[in-house]
Amino acid sequence: MSERKREWRFYVDDMIGFAEKVQAYTAGLDQAAFIASGLNYDATLRNLELIGEAATHIPEAVRAAYPDIPWRMLVATRNRLIHGYLGIDDDTVWSIVRDEVPPLLEKLRALRQAANGDHS
């Protein structure tokens, strides 16, 4: 039984959705409230992991064509979170949420538009 390979554009859509969830789960929170939030914190970490997991499915040619998207950092962040049983640095997570996710979302949306041939 052969499994059909999923189109890479769908992974970009997934990444956009996960980044939007990160923003939704952290909206209106400061760092202290985010860390204390429990469900929001855990859900945010999971979606950051999923962004990195989806990034592993983007072909190298696409990554090379869009070097402004920090592909290697996304995957490395996923690996650090997945294997974070040694402790996750809350300052780093908050910095990613506030400083990295918003511009990443813009870049992913631009990539999606370009991939779909929509230059509006």
N, C-alpha and C positions, 0 to 999 in steps of 0.2 A: 504494500500500500504506500503510494508516494504522497507526501504532504505538499500541497501547493504553497509556494513561498509567498508571504504577505508583501504587498507593495510597500516600499519604503515611505511613500507619502502618508500612508495611514499611521505610521509611527510618529511622523511630524504632527499629525492631528492629535494623536494621543498625548504627545509632549505638551502641546498647547493646552489641552484639557487639564492635564495634571498641574501645569503652572497656574492656570486659572483657579483651580481648587486651592492651591497654596495661598494665593492672594485672598480668596474668599474666607479661608479658615483663619487667616491672620488679620483680616480687616478690622480696624478699630482697636487692635490690641497693641500695648507697648510690650517691650521685651519681658518684663516681669509677669505681666498677665498671660502672655503667650506661654512662658515656661510653666506657669502654675495651672494652665488650662486643662491639662490631661488629654482629653479627646482631641482638641485642636492641635496640640503639640504632636501627638502620635500620628494623627491623620496627615499633618504637614510633613513629618519625616517620611512617611510612607509614600507620599506623592513626590517628594524629592528623589527617593529611591527609584520610583517608577520613571521619572524623567531620565535618569541615568541609564536605566535598563532599556528604555526605548531608544536612547541614543546609540546603544551598541548595535542596533539593527539598521542604522543609516550607512549606506555604502560609502566606502572610502572616497570614491570620486565625488560624491555629493559633499562630504565633509571638506574635501580639498577645495571645492567650488565656493564654499561658504565658511572661510576661515575666521570670520568675525564671531561665529558661534563657538563657544569654548567646549568643543566635543570631548576632548580628553579630560577636562575638568569635570564635566557632567558625569562621565563614567567613573572617574576617581572619587567623586563625592558619593555616588551610589555605593561604591565598594566600601568606603569608610563608614557610611551609615549602616549598611547591611552587616558589616563586621564590627559594629560599634559597641560590642559587648564590653570593651575596655573603657568605655565612656565616650560620650558625645559632648563636644564643647558647645555649650549653649550660645556663647557669644558668636561663634562661627556660624551656627545654624541661623541665628537671627540676622547676621550680616548677609547670608545667602538670601534669606527671605526678603529683606528690605532692599539690598543693593544689587543683587544678581538676577533675581527672578523677573522683575519688571523689564529690564532691557532684553533679557533672554526671550521673554514673551513677544516683544516687538520684533526681534530678529526672526523668531520662528514663524510669526505671522507673515513677515516679508518673504521668507523662504516658501511658505505655502502658496502665497500669491504667485511667486515666480514659477513654482512647480506646476501650478494650474494654468499658467499663461495669462493670468489676470494682472495687468499692469496699471490698474486704475488707482 
